[in-house]
Amino acid sequence: MFDYKLLESLERIAALKSFEAAAQELNITQSAISQRITNLEQRVGSILVQRGKNLALTPTGQNLVNHAMKVKQLEFELHHLLGEDGVSHPLKIVINADSLATWWFKATKSFHQQHNVMFDILIEDQSEGLKHLEEGLAMGCLCSSNKTLAGIRCEYLGTMEYRFYCSPDFKKKYFQTSQSEQNLADILQIAPAVIFGADDKLQKQQFQKWGLPTQFPYHICPSSEGLADMILSGQAYGILPMIQAQPFANKLVDIFPDREGIHVPLYWHYWHQSGSVLNKLSDVLMSNNTKALIF
């Protein structure tokens, strides 16, 4: 039998990417948590954590974390089935920032009111989120990939349409001239864009599809709301989901109204044997009410 205090320490180190942060959360010293991992490594006869500047789990470490999370999930499911409503139910899930900023909390409001759930949300680009589920560090993932994993269900929720927006003043400054291919290519070399982060490839992929330069000046703003504010304030142009832009229809300009928008599918991946609470959340996400919020 494993000592689950040791497994819990490994799981928190994996989640927080830090021995120090995990020790603080577990209210123990850093030397104590290091000793726990050493003891666990000696028990299994394998290195579990790759120490260094970029801390990461080894494959064996990832398997142990996956096991620990499943056991913990089953314990909370048992509390739920026994009607022990005082026990909060943690759900560690990965969500893309745009869904979180637009429709997620509207869709899950009634679910959260009915169940004693504590969301542990990790924000990740829609093209990158599935890696956390593959590593066993989350129980559910909302992303644009339909890749299937063993023991994981994958359900299509809907498609978010994105378009290029800027403020009226920004358009006057940069996009007033004729949008011939050459003129547009020149404009895009000086007009500042804003993207979510290094993994945000939507704009480059769309420019490549249109035959436009994929190198352009840009701000990085890792906040969906902050990115929208930069566009609204005239500091940059960028891509926004249409459902996020709609409330600001009188303050935003569609830069390319005659071009096709960017369509990003959303898939919900979740542990197939994760228990009733996660299944109920999945039912909510796959409902027509949620799909109506996404379109």
Secondary structure, 3 states (H helix, E strand, C coil): CCCHHHHHHHHHHHHHCCHHHHHHHHCCCHHHHHHHHHHHHHHHCCCCEECCCCCEECHHHHHHHHHHHHHHHHHHHHHHHCCCCCCCEEEEEEECHHHHHHCHHHHHHHHHHHCCEEEEEEECCCCCCHHHHHCCCCCEEEECCCCCCCCEEEEEEEEEEEEEEECHHHHHHHCCCCCCHHHHHHHCCCCCEEECCCCCCHHHHHHHHHCCCCCCCEEECCCHHHHHHHHHCCCCEEEEEHHHHHHHCCCCEECCCCCCCEEEEEEEEEECCCCHHHHHHHHHHCCHHHHHHHC
